[in-house]
């Protein structure tokens, strides 16, 4: 949830052009990505395009929202936050878009933006 995640000192959260190393399920380096867009927006404005681009097979923004509401209110997230969030149309979420800039071997790529 954006409200909790953004209670950090400036510059410590995700930022455009910041790069991250992603690891695979075996704990090995997989990809280097660069954030191309970071926005804090009301959950109600997340559209079908963003939902599709997430790559998890959401049919539309409504399916994306339902899945994320389920996650945000799950027992695990509730335990981590210390409360059960109440999600409404104005609830802020952090959206991110990225491009792949390197693979697991460390080679660099011009990488097209990924949503």
N, C-alpha and C positions, 0 to 999 in steps of 0.2 A: 504494500500500500504506500502510495506516495507520501502521505502525511507522516508516516513513521520513518520511511526510508530517507526522507529529506531532512530529518532532524540531525544533520551532520554539519561539520564545518564546511564552508564554501570550498569547492575544488576537490572534495573527497568522494563525490558521487560520480556517476557516469557523465562524461563530457564529450562533445563532438571532437573528432580526430584522436581520441584516446584509443590506444590499442590494448588488446587483451589476448592472452594465450588460452585457448580452449583445450581441455583435456578430454580424452575419450573415456568410455566406461571402465577401461583397464587402468586408467590413471596415467596414460601416456599422452604427450603433446599431440594435438590433432591439427589445429588451425590457429592462425593469427588473424584476428578481425580488427577492423577499425570502425568505430562508430561514426556514421555519417549524419545522423540526426538523433537528437534526444529532446523529448518534449514532455512536459507535465500537463496533462489534459484531463478534463472530466471523462469518466468512463463512458458516458453517453455519446461522446463525439467520436469514439473509436469506430471506424467504418469497416465495411465489408472488405475493402482492399487491404487494410492492415491485417484483418483477421485471416484472410487467405494467405498473405505473405508470411505469416508466422510459421506456416508449413506443417501444421498439425492436423490439417484436414477439416478445419471448421467450415461449415456450409456458409456461414455469414457472421456478421457482427453479433447477432443475438446468441448464436451458439458459442462464440468466443467469450462473450460476457458471462454466460451461464457457467462455463467451465472455470473461468477466473473467479467468479463469485464463490463457486464450490471450493476452490483452492484457498481463497482468502479467508473463508469461514471454517476451514477444516480444523479438526482438533489439534493437528500439529502446528499450524500457523497461529491458532488461538493460544496455544501454550507458549509459543515463541514470543508473541506480542504481549501476552498477559491479559488479553481481553479479546472478545469476539467482535470484529468490526461490523458495523452496520453500513451496508453499501447502498447507495442511492445514486441517482443520475449525476449528481455533482461530485461524487467521490473522485478524487484525483488519482491517476495512475501515471506511471512513467512509461512512455513508449520509446523504443529505440529501433533504429535502422542501422545496418552495418554493411560493410563489404569485406570480402576475404582478401587479405594482403599477403598471406604466406601459408604454406602447407606444413605438414608434420616434419618434413625434412628441413624446414627453415627457408625454403626458397621463396622469393618474393614474387608477387603477381600484381599485375595492374588491377586485377579484381574488379568485376562489375559490382555496383551496389547491390546488396541483398536486403530484402525487406524483412 
